């Protein structure tokens, strides 16, 4: 009988421990994204408005013909941070910027300004991410220095499963009219080089695992201005709730009774 009591309390301990709340990663979701917007004056570019309500993270991709850091603003006056992705020494910009725990709006726009940048800009709103500066994980970026029609940003291995990958592919040739991206990334569209603005394509991946990613941007025409950046962002940690009390409490009572009376 004593053995039954001991065994019963051991099992009870394991049951209670297993029913404690556990931390898990939230699933990141895309709320909305803008088309790529091009400059008309070589200095400014502004996106169309999107509904960002409920966003925990805003990301902006900017392409330009100068490494000079631009100023990013939005209609809700958020604070923007640069994700270190692209080497600034090459004379071009494949910039990725983010605002965590942002102010949102049913009609939010995004703006880039820098004299002589020839900028293009695209924005995306996400939910389910970390809401502090820890949201940014790691970045990469590269450029081609010869007549090329494809480019990779450089491999990124995320710190954990479920991260969000964002990448922009930049080009300075009017002969480029189409683009594509592989490795399961979603292509968000293209804006062509127009004489006042560098061309840009953007893509993203909602990663279910934690494997390295290094997608290839492919363009229909080769050019000497081809460069790309990529950044990975972390999902929020949430607490999973144990089963409702009425289910597991009755099970525990039954378990104790079984060991006492048998």
C-alpha positions as CSV (number, residue, x, y, z in Angstrom):
1,X,0.0,0.0,0.0
2,X,2.8,2.4,0.9
3,X,4.3,1.8,-2.6
4,X,1.0,2.7,-4.1
5,X,1.0,6.1,-2.2
6,X,4.6,6.8,-3.3
7,X,4.0,5.9,-6.9
8,X,0.8,7.9,-6.9
9,X,2.5,11.1,-5.7
10,X,5.3,10.7,-8.2
11,X,2.9,10.4,-11.1
12,X,0.9,13.3,-9.7
13,X,4.1,15.4,-9.6
14,X,4.8,14.6,-13.2
15,X,1.2,15.4,-14.3
16,X,1.3,18.8,-12.5
17,X,4.7,19.7,-13.9
18,X,3.6,18.8,-17.4
19,X,0.6,21.1,-17.1
20,X,2.6,24.2,-16.2
21,X,2.3,27.0,-18.7
22,X,5.2,26.9,-21.3
23,X,6.8,29.6,-23.5
24,X,6.3,29.1,-27.2
25,X,6.9,31.3,-30.2
26,X,4.0,33.2,-31.8
27,X,3.3,32.9,-35.5
28,X,4.3,36.1,-37.4
29,X,1.6,37.2,-39.8
30,X,1.7,39.7,-42.7
31,X,-1.0,42.4,-42.2
32,X,-0.4,44.4,-45.3
33,X,2.3,45.7,-47.6
34,X,2.6,48.6,-50.1
35,X,3.6,48.4,-53.8
36,X,7.2,49.7,-54.4
37,X,7.1,53.5,-54.8
38,X,9.5,55.4,-57.0
39,X,11.0,58.9,-56.7
40,X,10.1,61.5,-59.3
41,X,12.7,64.1,-58.2
42,X,15.8,61.9,-57.3
43,X,15.3,62.9,-53.6
44,X,11.9,61.8,-52.2
45,X,9.7,58.8,-52.5
46,X,6.4,58.1,-50.7
47,X,4.3,54.9,-50.6
48,X,0.6,54.6,-51.0
49,X,-1.4,54.2,-47.8
50,X,-2.0,50.8,-46.1
51,X,-4.0,49.7,-43.0
52,X,-1.3,48.8,-40.4
53,X,-3.8,48.4,-37.4
54,X,-2.5,45.7,-35.0
55,X,1.1,45.7,-36.3
56,X,3.9,44.9,-33.9
57,X,6.6,45.6,-36.5
58,X,6.9,47.8,-39.6
59,X,9.7,47.2,-42.1
60,X,10.8,49.5,-45.0
61,X,13.0,48.5,-47.9
62,X,14.9,51.3,-49.7
63,X,17.1,51.2,-52.8
64,X,19.3,54.0,-53.9
65,X,22.4,55.0,-55.9
66,X,24.3,56.5,-53.0
67,X,25.5,54.9,-49.7
68,X,24.5,58.1,-47.8
69,X,22.0,57.1,-45.1
70,X,18.5,58.4,-45.9
71,X,15.8,59.7,-43.5
72,X,12.8,57.4,-43.1
73,X,9.5,58.8,-41.8
74,X,5.9,57.8,-41.7
75,X,2.5,59.4,-41.2
76,X,2.4,58.2,-37.5
77,X,5.8,59.6,-36.6
78,X,7.5,56.4,-35.6
79,X,11.2,56.0,-34.7
80,X,13.1,54.1,-37.4
81,X,16.2,51.9,-37.0
82,X,18.6,50.7,-39.7
83,X,19.1,47.0,-40.0
84,X,22.9,46.5,-40.7
85,X,22.7,44.6,-43.9
86,X,24.5,46.1,-46.9
87,X,28.2,47.1,-47.1
88,X,28.2,50.9,-47.4
89,X,31.6,51.0,-49.2
90,X,30.2,49.9,-52.6
91,X,28.5,53.3,-53.4
92,X,24.9,52.0,-53.4
93,X,22.2,51.4,-50.9
94,X,20.1,48.3,-50.3
95,X,18.7,49.5,-47.0
96,X,16.2,47.8,-44.6
97,X,14.7,49.8,-41.8
98,X,12.3,48.9,-39.0
99,X,10.0,50.4,-36.3
100,X,9.0,48.1,-33.4
101,X,5.9,48.4,-31.3
102,X,4.8,51.2,-33.7
103,X,2.0,53.6,-33.8
104,X,-0.4,52.4,-36.5
105,X,-3.2,53.7,-38.6
106,X,-5.9,52.5,-41.0
107,X,-4.2,54.7,-43.6
108,X,-0.5,54.9,-43.0
109,X,2.2,56.1,-45.5
110,X,6.0,55.8,-45.5
111,X,8.6,58.3,-46.9
112,X,12.3,58.3,-47.7
113,X,14.3,61.5,-48.4
114,X,18.0,62.0,-49.3
115,X,19.3,64.4,-51.9
116,X,20.7,62.6,-54.9
117,X,19.7,59.1,-53.6
118,X,17.3,58.3,-56.5
119,X,15.3,56.3,-54.0
120,X,12.6,53.7,-54.2
121,X,10.7,52.5,-51.1
122,X,8.4,49.6,-50.0
123,X,6.8,48.9,-46.6
124,X,5.3,45.9,-44.9
125,X,3.4,45.6,-41.6
126,X,3.6,42.5,-39.4
127,X,2.0,41.1,-36.2
128,X,3.3,38.5,-33.8
129,X,6.9,39.8,-33.6
130,X,9.0,40.8,-30.6
131,X,8.0,44.4,-29.6
132,X,11.4,45.6,-28.4
133,X,14.8,46.3,-30.0
134,X,15.5,42.6,-29.7
135,X,13.2,42.0,-32.7
136,X,16.1,42.3,-35.1
137,X,18.2,39.2,-35.4
138,X,20.8,39.4,-38.2
139,X,21.3,40.9,-41.7
140,X,23.3,40.4,-44.8
141,X,23.9,42.1,-48.2
142,X,26.0,42.1,-51.3
143,X,26.4,43.6,-54.8
144,X,27.6,42.6,-58.2
145,X,30.5,44.5,-59.8
146,X,30.0,43.2,-63.3
147,X,27.2,42.7,-65.9
148,X,25.0,40.2,-64.0
149,X,21.4,39.1,-63.9
150,X,21.2,37.5,-60.5
151,X,22.4,38.3,-57.0
152,X,22.3,36.7,-53.5
153,X,22.2,38.7,-50.3
154,X,24.4,36.2,-48.3
155,X,23.4,33.4,-46.1
156,X,21.6,34.1,-42.8
157,X,21.1,31.4,-40.1
158,X,18.3,32.6,-37.8
159,X,18.7,32.3,-34.0
160,X,15.4,30.5,-33.6
161,X,12.5,28.9,-35.6
162,X,9.7,31.0,-36.9
163,X,11.6,34.1,-37.9
164,X,10.6,36.5,-40.7
165,X,13.0,37.2,-43.6
166,X,12.8,40.4,-45.6
167,X,14.9,41.1,-48.7
168,X,15.1,43.8,-51.4
169,X,16.7,43.5,-54.8
170,X,18.0,46.8,-56.3
171,X,18.9,47.6,-59.9
172,X,19.9,50.6,-61.9
173,X,19.2,49.5,-65.4
174,X,16.2,50.5,-67.5
175,X,16.5,47.2,-69.4
176,X,15.3,45.3,-66.3
177,X,11.5,44.8,-66.5
178,X,10.9,41.6,-64.5
179,X,12.3,39.9,-61.4
180,X,11.9,36.7,-59.5
181,X,13.1,35.2,-56.2
182,X,13.5,31.6,-55.2
183,X,13.8,29.5,-52.0
184,X,10.1,29.8,-51.2
185,X,10.1,33.6,-50.8
186,X,7.0,35.6,-51.7
187,X,7.7,38.2,-54.4
188,X,5.9,41.5,-53.5
189,X,6.4,43.2,-56.8
190,X,8.7,45.5,-58.7
191,X,9.2,49.2,-59.5
192,X,11.3,49.9,-62.6
193,X,14.2,52.3,-62.9
194,X,12.7,55.5,-64.3
195,X,15.6,58.0,-64.5
196,X,14.7,59.5,-61.1
197,X,14.7,56.3,-59.1
198,X,16.6,53.1,-58.7
199,X,14.5,50.0,-59.5
200,X,13.5,47.7,-56.6
201,X,11.9,44.3,-56.0
202,X,11.0,43.0,-52.5
203,X,10.3,39.6,-51.0
204,X,9.7,37.9,-47.7
205,X,9.6,34.4,-46.1
206,X,7.7,33.3,-43.1
207,X,10.2,30.7,-41.9
208,X,8.8,27.6,-40.1
209,X,12.2,26.2,-39.3
210,X,15.6,27.5,-38.3
211,X,17.7,26.7,-41.4
212,X,19.9,29.1,-43.2
213,X,18.4,31.2,-46.0
214,X,20.2,32.7,-49.0
215,X,17.7,33.3,-51.9
216,X,18.6,34.4,-55.4
217,X,17.1,37.5,-57.0
218,X,17.0,36.9,-60.8
219,X,16.3,39.7,-63.3
220,X,15.5,39.5,-67.0
221,X,18.5,41.6,-68.1
222,X,22.1,41.9,-66.8
223,X,23.4,45.2,-65.5
224,X,26.3,46.6,-63.4
225,X,24.0,48.0,-60.7
226,X,22.7,44.9,-59.0
227,X,22.6,44.7,-55.2
228,X,20.5,43.3,-52.3
229,X,20.0,43.2,-48.6
230,X,18.2,40.8,-46.3
231,X,17.3,40.9,-42.6
232,X,15.7,38.4,-40.2
233,X,13.3,39.4,-37.4
234,X,12.2,37.4,-34.3
235,X,8.7,36.1,-33.4
236,X,7.3,37.0,-30.0
237,X,7.4,34.6,-27.1
238,X,4.0,33.8,-25.7
239,X,2.9,31.6,-22.8
240,X,0.8,28.5,-23.7
241,X,-2.0,27.9,-21.2
242,X,-2.4,24.5,-19.5
243,X,-5.7,22.5,-20.1
244,X,-8.8,23.9,-18.3
245,X,-8.9,23.0,-14.5
246,X,-12.1,21.0,-14.7
247,X,-10.4,18.5,-17.1
248,X,-7.1,17.8,-15.4
249,X,-8.4,18.1,-11.8
250,X,-10.9,15.3,-12.3
251,X,-8.2,13.2,-13.9
252,X,-5.9,13.7,-10.9
253,X,-8.6,12.7,-8.4
254,X,-9.3,9.6,-10.5
255,X,-5.5,8.8,-10.5
256,X,-5.2,9.2,-6.7
257,X,-8.3,7.0,-6.1
258,X,-7.0,4.3,-8.4
259,X,-3.7,4.0,-6.4
260,X,-5.5,4.1,-3.0
261,X,-8.2,1.5,-3.6
262,X,-6.3,-0.9,-5.8
